[in-house]
Amino acid sequence: MLFVCTAPPAAPLLHITSIHLTAIDLKWKANIDRGPPIQGYYLNYKREYGEWEERVIDKKADSFTLQGLWCGSRYQIYLTAFNKIGTGQPSPITTTKTKGFAPEVPAKSVLLQENTTFVVVNLDTLKSGGCPILYFVIEYQPKYQTEWILVSNNVKPSQEKFIILDLKPQTWYNIRVTAHNSAGSTFVEYTFMTRTLGGGEQTLEVDLSSYVSLFANFFLRYYPYI
């Protein structure tokens, strides 16, 4: 008596061969030990905290480049094969991350240009981390004030310089700049002093808060589980 297997395909063996900024290269081996011939594949994937998406792949394929992904983002991926009977079991979920990081901030002397009644923020000195910067948030406050003053929460990266006006001469201020891209966000807080009415600089005190903030940002970025 001839036994004919009428079942969906078994789970393919999926693995990642290469990772890029916005793409992931995949390869798999079909399990063809049972059932009618494979008619194609469903590739399912989702970004962390996102919704599942699906691509249909030709039956002859054994590799695929998943494109159009978010830079510097985590993804979950699995593959199923289907035949005329139905869709088979999925491969184990593979978790990976596209290349790229949150923006990187420069030193205070590079980021800021202090003047008598304004400060220039050199936004073009922030590094993207490989993922294009989407927007900036800029806030400031007089040094001993508790409330931050929001100047803008949507400064486009095409604006290379940003000027905060109407500051008082010879006065200490805190400034906070946050840069966002698809990999995350990075903020930095610096303390600066506007120049005197004559345009000169005056050193009133040594302020370490900006260095502490930058040091903390470094460890949160590179040693998040310490």
MOHU-V128096 format. One record per residue. N is the residue number from 1. BURIAL is # if it has 16 or more other C-alpha atoms within 10 Angstrom, else .. D_LAST is the distance of its C-alpha to the last C-alpha in whole Angstrom. Layout:
# MOHU-V128096
n=[N:N]
burial=[BURIAL:BURIAL]
d_last=[D_LAST:D_LAST]
This chain:
# MOHU-V128096
n=[1:2:3:4:5:6:7:8:9:10:11:12:13:14:15:16:17:18:19:20:21:22:23:24:25:26:27:28:29:30:31:32:33:34:35:36:37:38:39:40:41:42:43:44:45:46:47:48:49:50:51:52:53:54:55:56:57:58:59:60:61:62:63:64:65:66:67:68:69:70:71:72:73:74:75:76:77:78:79:80:81:82:83:84:85:86:87:88:89:90:91:92:93:94:95:96:97:98:99:100:101:102:103:104:105:106:107:108:109:110:111:112:113:114:115:116:117:118:119:120:121:122:123:124:125:126:127:128:129:130:131:132:133:134:135:136:137:138:139:140:141:142:143:144:145:146:147:148:149:150:151:152:153:154:155:156:157:158:159:160:161:162:163:164:165:166:167:168:169:170:171:172:173:174:175:176:177:178:179:180:181:182:183:184:185:186:187:188:189:190:191:192:193:194:195:196:197:198:199:200:201:202:203:204:205:206:207:208:209:210:211:212:213:214:215:216:217:218:219:220:221:222:223:224:225:226]
burial=[.:.:.:.:.:.:#:#:#:#:#:#:#:#:#:#:.:.:#:.:#:#:#:#:.:#:#:#:.:#:.:.:.:.:#:#:.:#:#:#:#:#:#:#:#:#:#:.:.:.:.:.:.:.:.:.:#:.:.:.:.:.:#:#:.:#:.:.:#:#:#:#:#:#:#:.:#:#:#:#:#:#:#:.:.:.:#:#:.:#:#:.:.:.:.:.:#:#:#:#:#:#:#:#:#:#:.:#:.:.:#:#:.:#:#:#:#:#:#:.:#:#:#:.:#:#:#:#:#:#:#:#:#:#:#:#:#:#:#:#:#:#:.:.:.:.:.:.:.:.:.:.:.:.:#:.:#:.:.:.:.:#:.:#:.:.:#:#:#:#:#:#:#:#:#:#:#:#:#:#:#:#:#:#:#:#:#:#:#:#:#:#:#:#:#:#:.:.:.:.:.:.:.:.:.:.:.:.:.:#:#:.:.:#:.:.:#:.:.:.:.:.:.:.:.:.]
d_last=[65:63:59:58:54:53:50:47:45:42:39:38:36:33:31:29:31:29:27:28:27:29:31:30:32:33:36:37:40:42:43:47:48:49:51:53:51:48:49:46:42:40:36:34:31:29:26:23:24:28:31:32:35:37:39:42:42:46:47:47:44:41:39:37:35:34:34:33:30:27:25:22:22:21:24:26:29:32:35:39:42:45:49:52:51:48:44:42:39:36:34:30:28:26:23:22:21:24:23:22:19:19:21:20:22:24:24:26:29:29:28:31:34:36:39:41:41:39:36:35:32:32:30:31:29:26:25:25:22:25:26:28:27:29:29:28:28:29:29:30:31:33:30:31:31:29:30:29:32:32:34:33:31:32:33:34:32:36:36:35:36:35:37:36:40:41:39:41:41:40:37:33:31:28:27:25:25:23:24:24:24:24:21:19:19:18:19:20:22:24:27:30:34:37:40:43:46:47:44:43:39:39:36:36:32:29:26:23:21:21:20:17:17:17:14:12:13:12:8:9:11:10:6:6:4:0]
